[in-house]
Amino acid sequence: TTYNHNKELDILTIKPIVLAQHLTMIEYSLFSKIIPHTIISSHERKHNKLITGMVRRFNSVSLWVATEIITTPNTKKRAAVIKTFINIACCLLDLHNFNTLLEITSGLHISVVRRLKKTWKLVSRKNVIALHNLEHIMEHKNNYKNYRGALSMTSLPCLPYFGIFLRDITMICAGNDDCEDDDEKIVNFKKMRLLSTVVKDIRDYQNVPFACSTNPILLNSLLNLNILEEGQLMKYSRKCEPASEV
């Protein structure tokens, strides 16, 4: 496939596996630059540019998914875009990229997309079942039990869901004092062990890179996504399918 600098990204003309590989290389690059121990600091989690950049990327990709769908005026083509994103998500699971996988399923679950009943009726049962299976893996019930189970059986290279690290560190810090006594003389080694386990996990995933070939033009397009803000998304969604028709 050739890519034109001047042409807007058309995901329907690119194989889902190719898009999945490029998205994976972008996000692994972001993830690999994070210094693992910085995640322990509450201040760093909120202000470190590498950490907040990873979080911003998550939100941007989810909004991009919704934008691509609701800015497609033709209902049949719009359903094809949804199918393409489901196929990309399936490829991401095969690539062991759980972070981008959740970005895409989250984008498909945004209300401005879910409300498009006429569009979803054109998405095949096979695709809908595939999406449900992916959502089942990534659901947050029981502290992401299904995801954690899937991750434990996944070989490297792997890009885990980064938000889990932030969540786990926050829970460890909230549930464990730094010291075991009121005089603050005995260090809480249990807390230190829990924190070091998370830091080690991040380092282990960072140490085994992905090796997907990339096209610089497509890479640049996927780095600089065209996204609409949530207010604009609803406006376009209602243009696709007015409230009276939903």
C-alpha positions as CSV (number, residue, x, y, z in Angstrom):
1,T,0.0,0.0,0.0
2,T,1.2,3.5,-0.8
3,Y,0.5,6.5,1.4
4,N,0.0,10.0,0.2
5,H,1.3,13.0,2.3
6,N,-1.6,15.1,1.1
7,K,-4.4,12.6,1.5
8,E,-6.4,12.3,4.8
9,L,-6.0,8.9,6.5
10,D,-8.6,6.5,5.2
11,I,-8.6,3.5,7.4
12,L,-10.8,1.5,5.1
13,T,-8.0,1.4,2.5
14,I,-5.4,0.0,4.9
15,K,-5.2,-3.6,6.3
16,P,-6.2,-3.8,10.0
17,I,-3.0,-5.6,10.8
18,V,-0.9,-2.8,9.3
19,L,-2.8,-0.2,11.4
20,A,-2.5,-2.4,14.5
21,Q,1.3,-2.7,14.0
22,H,1.8,1.0,13.5
23,L,-0.4,1.9,16.5
24,T,1.6,-0.7,18.6
25,M,5.0,0.8,17.5
26,I,3.8,4.3,18.5
27,E,2.6,3.3,21.9
28,Y,5.5,1.0,22.7
29,S,7.8,3.9,21.9
30,L,5.9,6.1,24.4
31,F,5.8,3.3,27.0
32,S,9.5,2.4,26.7
33,K,10.6,6.0,27.5
34,I,8.9,6.0,30.9
35,I,11.4,5.6,33.8
36,P,9.7,2.9,35.9
37,H,10.4,4.1,39.4
38,T,8.9,7.6,38.6
39,I,5.4,6.0,38.7
40,I,5.8,5.6,42.5
41,S,5.6,9.4,43.1
42,S,2.1,10.9,43.3
43,H,3.5,14.1,41.9
44,E,5.2,12.4,39.0
45,R,2.0,10.4,38.1
46,K,0.2,13.8,37.8
47,H,2.9,15.9,36.2
48,N,5.6,13.7,34.6
49,K,5.3,14.5,30.8
50,L,6.1,10.9,29.8
51,I,3.4,9.5,32.1
52,T,0.8,12.1,31.3
53,G,1.6,11.7,27.6
54,M,0.7,8.1,27.8
55,V,-2.6,8.9,29.4
56,R,-3.3,11.7,26.8
57,R,-2.6,9.2,24.0
58,F,-5.1,6.8,25.5
59,N,-7.8,9.5,25.4
60,S,-6.8,10.7,22.0
61,V,-7.1,7.3,20.3
62,S,-10.5,6.6,21.9
63,L,-11.8,10.0,20.6
64,W,-10.2,9.3,17.2
65,V,-12.1,6.0,16.9
66,A,-15.4,7.9,17.7
67,T,-14.4,10.7,15.3
68,E,-13.7,8.4,12.4
69,I,-17.1,6.7,12.9
70,I,-19.4,9.7,13.3
71,T,-17.7,11.8,10.6
72,T,-18.6,9.1,8.0
73,P,-21.9,10.3,6.6
74,N,-23.0,7.1,4.8
75,T,-24.5,4.5,7.1
76,K,-23.2,1.5,5.3
77,K,-19.7,3.0,5.2
78,R,-19.9,4.0,8.8
79,A,-20.7,0.3,9.7
80,A,-17.6,-0.7,7.7
81,V,-15.5,1.7,9.8
82,I,-16.8,0.1,13.0
83,K,-16.0,-3.3,11.5
84,T,-12.5,-2.1,10.7
85,F,-11.9,-0.9,14.2
86,I,-13.1,-4.3,15.6
87,N,-10.7,-6.0,13.3
88,I,-7.9,-3.7,14.4
89,A,-8.7,-4.5,18.0
90,C,-8.5,-8.3,17.2
91,C,-5.1,-7.8,15.6
92,L,-4.0,-5.8,18.7
93,L,-4.9,-8.8,20.9
94,D,-2.9,-11.1,18.6
95,L,0.1,-8.6,18.9
96,H,-0.3,-8.7,22.7
97,N,-1.0,-5.0,22.8
98,F,-3.7,-4.6,25.5
99,N,-3.2,-0.8,25.9
100,T,-4.3,0.2,22.4
101,L,-6.9,-2.6,22.4
102,L,-8.6,-0.9,25.3
103,E,-8.3,2.5,23.7
104,I,-10.2,1.2,20.7
105,T,-12.9,-0.8,22.6
106,S,-13.4,2.3,24.8
107,G,-13.8,4.5,21.6
108,L,-16.4,2.1,20.3
109,H,-18.3,2.3,23.6
110,I,-18.5,6.1,23.7
111,S,-22.2,7.1,23.8
112,V,-22.0,9.1,20.5
113,V,-21.1,5.8,18.8
114,R,-23.3,3.4,20.8
115,R,-26.5,5.4,20.1
116,L,-26.2,4.8,16.3
117,K,-28.6,1.9,16.3
118,K,-29.2,1.9,12.5
119,T,-25.4,1.7,12.0
120,W,-24.9,-1.1,14.5
121,K,-27.6,-3.1,12.8
122,L,-25.4,-3.3,9.7
123,V,-22.4,-4.7,11.7
124,S,-22.4,-8.5,11.4
125,R,-23.1,-10.7,14.3
126,K,-19.6,-12.2,13.9
127,N,-18.1,-8.7,14.5
128,V,-20.4,-7.9,17.4
129,I,-19.5,-11.2,19.1
130,A,-15.8,-10.5,18.5
131,L,-16.2,-7.1,20.1
132,H,-18.0,-8.5,23.1
133,N,-15.2,-11.1,23.6
134,L,-12.6,-8.3,23.6
135,E,-14.7,-6.2,26.0
136,H,-15.0,-9.2,28.3
137,I,-11.2,-9.5,28.5
138,M,-10.8,-5.8,29.3
139,E,-13.8,-5.3,31.6
140,H,-12.9,-3.6,34.9
141,K,-15.0,-6.0,37.1
142,N,-13.1,-7.6,40.1
143,N,-10.1,-5.4,39.6
144,Y,-9.7,-6.3,35.9
145,K,-9.6,-10.0,36.8
146,N,-10.1,-11.2,33.2
147,Y,-7.4,-8.9,31.8
148,R,-4.9,-9.9,34.5
149,G,-5.5,-13.5,33.8
150,A,-5.0,-13.0,30.1
151,L,-1.9,-10.9,30.7
152,S,-0.3,-13.6,32.9
153,M,-0.5,-16.1,30.0
154,T,0.8,-13.7,27.4
155,S,4.4,-14.0,26.1
156,L,6.7,-11.0,25.3
157,P,6.8,-8.7,23.6
158,C,3.7,-7.3,25.2
159,L,2.2,-3.8,25.8
160,P,0.1,-4.0,28.9
161,Y,-2.7,-1.6,29.8
162,F,-0.7,1.2,31.3
163,G,-3.6,2.5,33.5
164,I,-3.4,-0.7,35.6
165,F,0.1,0.3,36.8
166,L,-1.2,3.7,37.8
167,R,-4.2,2.1,39.6
168,D,-2.1,-0.5,41.4
169,I,0.5,2.0,42.6
170,T,-2.3,4.4,43.9
171,M,-4.0,1.5,45.7
172,I,-0.7,0.3,47.3
173,C,0.2,3.8,48.5
174,A,-3.3,4.4,49.8
175,G,-3.6,1.1,51.6
176,N,-0.1,0.9,53.2
177,D,1.7,3.3,55.5
178,D,5.4,4.0,54.8
179,C,6.3,2.8,58.3
180,E,4.9,0.0,60.5
181,D,5.1,1.9,63.8
182,D,3.9,5.3,65.1
183,D,7.4,6.4,65.7
184,E,8.2,5.9,62.0
185,K,11.3,3.9,62.8
186,I,10.3,0.6,61.2
187,V,10.0,0.7,57.4
188,N,7.0,-1.1,55.9
189,F,8.9,-3.6,53.8
190,K,5.6,-5.1,52.5
191,K,4.8,-1.9,50.9
192,M,8.3,-1.6,49.4
193,R,8.0,-5.1,48.0
194,L,4.6,-4.4,46.4
195,L,5.9,-1.2,44.8
196,S,9.1,-2.9,43.5
197,T,7.0,-5.6,41.9
198,V,5.1,-3.1,39.9
199,V,8.3,-1.3,38.9
200,K,9.9,-4.6,37.9
201,D,6.9,-5.5,35.8
202,I,7.1,-2.3,33.9
203,R,10.8,-2.7,33.3
204,D,10.3,-6.3,32.1
205,Y,7.7,-5.2,29.5
206,Q,9.9,-2.4,28.4
207,N,13.0,-4.6,27.9
208,V,11.5,-6.7,25.0
209,P,10.6,-4.4,22.1
210,F,8.2,-5.0,19.2
211,A,9.7,-5.4,15.8
212,C,7.0,-4.3,13.3
213,S,8.0,-2.6,10.1
214,T,6.5,0.8,9.7
215,N,5.8,3.4,7.0
216,P,6.9,6.9,8.0
217,I,3.9,8.6,6.4
218,L,1.3,6.3,8.0
219,L,3.2,6.5,11.3
220,N,3.0,10.3,11.1
221,S,-0.7,10.2,10.4
222,L,-1.4,8.0,13.4
223,L,0.8,10.2,15.6
224,N,-1.2,13.3,14.7
225,L,-4.7,12.1,14.9
226,N,-7.6,14.2,13.8
227,I,-10.1,14.2,16.7
228,L,-13.2,16.1,17.6
229,E,-14.0,17.3,21.1
230,E,-16.9,15.5,22.9
231,G,-19.4,18.4,22.2
232,Q,-18.7,18.3,18.5
233,L,-18.9,14.5,18.5
234,M,-22.5,14.6,19.7
235,K,-23.4,17.2,17.0
236,Y,-22.1,14.9,14.3
237,S,-23.6,11.9,15.8
238,R,-27.1,13.5,15.7
239,K,-26.5,14.4,12.1
240,C,-25.8,10.7,11.4
241,E,-28.9,9.6,13.2
242,P,-31.2,12.2,14.6
243,A,-32.6,11.6,18.1
244,S,-36.1,10.9,16.7
245,E,-34.7,8.0,14.6
246,V,-32.7,6.4,17.4
